[in-house]
């Protein structure tokens, strides 16, 4: 994971949606959604909630 992925995860921890994250970091929400999907696949999560929970265990 790179710095952008860590930033996205931090904002997910805070409860922001992909669209809200996109607005905050000033990129397309589709880019954020794509990065979230890649992180989910890498960690083996099926949902964003699982991604957050599993990534908290790893970090």
Buried (B, 14 or more C-beta within 10 A) or exposed (E): BEEEBEBBBEBBEEEBBBEBBBEBEEEEBEBBBEBBBEBBEEBEBEEBEEBBEBBEEEE
